[in-house]
Amino acid sequence: MASLGRFALFGALVLVLYAIAAAVLGARARRAELVASAVRALGGSAALLAAAAVVLFVALGTRDYTFQYVAAHVDNAQPLIYDLAAFWGGMEGSLLLWALVLAAYSLAAVRAVGRAQPALVPGVVVVLAGVAAFFLVLLTAVASPFATVPFPAADGAGMNPLLLNPWMAIHPPTLYLGYVGLTVPFALVVAALASGRAADGGVLLARRWMVWAWYCLSMGLWFGAKWSYVVLGWGGYWAWDPVENAALMPWLVATAFIHSVMIQERREMLSRWNVVLVILAFGLSIFGTFLTRSGVLSSVHSFTQSSIGTLFLVFLAGALLAAFAIAAWRWDLLRSRHELDAALSRESAFVLNNVLFLAIALAVFLGTVFPVISEVLTGRRVNVGPPFFDHVIPPIAVGLLLLMGVGPLLAWRRSSADQLRRNFLAPGAAGVALGAVLLAAGMRAPGPILIFTLVGFVAGTIVLEFARGIRVRQSLRGEGVPRAFVALVARNRRRYGGYIVHFGMLLLLCGLTGSSVFATQRLATLAPGESAAVGPYRVRYDGLGQTTAHGALVVGARLRVFEGARDDGPLTAARNLFLNGRDSTSDVALRSTPRDDLYITLVGWASDGRATLRLLVNPLVLWMWAGGLVLSAGAIVAMLPEARPGTAPVVMPERVFGAAGR
Amino acid sequence: MTAVITVVLAAAAVWYVLAPLWRRLPAPDRSVSVERARLAAERETALRVLSDLALDHATGKMSDADYEALRGRQETAAMEALRRLDAMDAPKPGTRPGPASARPPE
């Protein structure tokens, strides 16, 4: 069976190389049949990659230890679901997942481009097949998931215990959907620039793909934060770890693009800037994979480390060099056709927003690679760590938060100061009121008060936007509020979906601020029957228990939580000690409410039954998870296709709000 | 067994990929397809801008004077793009209506 997998990968490599050659020749000789054949080769490679994936899944599911990969990531005690999730638990499987997802995206992209701009098909095929070829070379020559051993062991090593968690089962593939998704906008832009035919540089065609990739990255980051929180046992969800940062950087650039592309759509401006953002986002996705796979920077995520990083760097350098060279060649083609009408306009707000997003991305990049830079320059590895990020990022993020509120109050093209002032009043009052309430409640830290005041202001602008839209529909069509709300969102999905995303971000920010500034924690060693107080809670330790599960000895501390006189019920904080000597993991005792999380880990225990517990109260963490869900809902609304402009009447007020009396 | 599957897969892939080469497909008329795509994009842009202007005006973010001035410009652009697209789609004298020449190769 392994030979079938190897053949499938080799065949896929041959086909993508053929696709590149056929597409180039077809485009040069204007031979449609060659281009059609290239497209089919891309389809054939996708089918072969799917066959290779099936082979690996079957090997993992049947615990076929003749496969080195299976022996390294599966063991007899591991639940089947994690045997299958081991597909992306190791480097070789992850690379196969990359290639497989890229193949699926390639088919969809070529199909979409064939309908919208058929002249770009050969270029898109060349770029997508070129990226696929790189991964297939790695899979066939450097890191094959189908390497076998002549004498298989009776049991495998199993996955790293930290990966045995449902969040980890979905976090990597979601993140990969985002990472790989950034390849399609890159291909569209490079193909459009190379062809010299698309005046917009292919950027507008790339937008929908970028939004999808952004959504997947968002969800991947969210799942990863959740995994970090419930599995790693340190009480947080984000540690500015290099691999976390690796996913954050393309997300930041993609977010900047999603805002700036709106200016290009409406004003035919910023084409050059958007092309650069698309190339950067792709480059950062490859850089992220390099960071994950090379182990060049120490990370809690470096489950697999290898010398494959050098190849990634060479590929990254080559791809960026080629893309920027093509962009420079076509620079004149991307000249803006208009200029800003007024400094006070939504366009200006978006430009400033882009600058801030890129500033954060640059800060994250520098902070992430600083250990390498310092080692190269001074011979000493200096890690800047979380304090650097915690000092540099928040001020810029506050600027972005302010813009998130100001932007929607500004009209496209031109806003008057009078109108802005008038529109500013209600949301501004909402923000100030929230700040005053927090001050009155005893909050004194200036940073959080500023952030919550701005959150109130931005929430006010979002509510105002919805309220005004609903009011207009009501006056035009006499609809009730629920119906007007649904119709307003349905007819302007991108705009109102975007506002829902903003609202999700506000919830996320509340959770982030509350849990990072106001968290309290203590370490307590307790004998059975003793209690420890933390925040508003009193935690009683009732003794230790132990059991075995999935090849691990599970030692659990039985706890009971009280809040004043109220009994909040039992909790168990446990440690899993793996019988084969691997790392131990924590099962966190977690009690979540909208106000705060009580988070307890079992640090250690003694033979006399005493246990050492780490007790934390993290305020508003639940808001973070809720924010992720709201963000997801908003993104889905924004991604749904809008009514085709060609079928809409030209009388815009009717198109937007519906005609009165119709 | 694996060898048989491998050979069948290889043969199927070769047949599938090379099949288009046995027939001659008409070369796409790029000038028309590029122009059509450009006009469609222009039309879409103009309609989107009009939609935004209407929404911004109706929700009180834009004055009447600004709205009228900007709307007039965008309506002209939208109508021009629509007119040229219509002209492109109109059958030429002496030809029967059929599938557009600018179809993707697949």
Interface residues (C-beta under 8 A of the other chain):
Chain A: M1 S3 L4 F7 A8 G11 L15 Y18 G26 R30 R31 A32 E33 L34 V35 A36 S37 V39 R40 A41 G43 G44 A47 L48 A51 V110 R111 G114 R115 A116 Q117 P118 A119 V121 R197 A198 A199 D200 L204 E265 R266 R267 E268 L409 L410 A411 W412 R413 R414 S415 S416 Q419 R422 N423 E465 R468 G469 V472 N492 R495 P645 G646 A648 V650 M652 P653 R655 V656 F657
Chain B: T2 I5 T6 L9 A10 A13 Y16 V17 L18 A19 P20 L21 R23 R24 L25 P26 A27 P28 R30 S33 V34 A37 R38 A40 A41 R43 E44 T45 L47 R48 V49 L50 S51 D52 L53 A54 L55 D56 H57 A58 T59 G60 K61 M62 S63 D66 L70 R71 E75 A78 M79 L82 A102 R103 P104 P105 E106
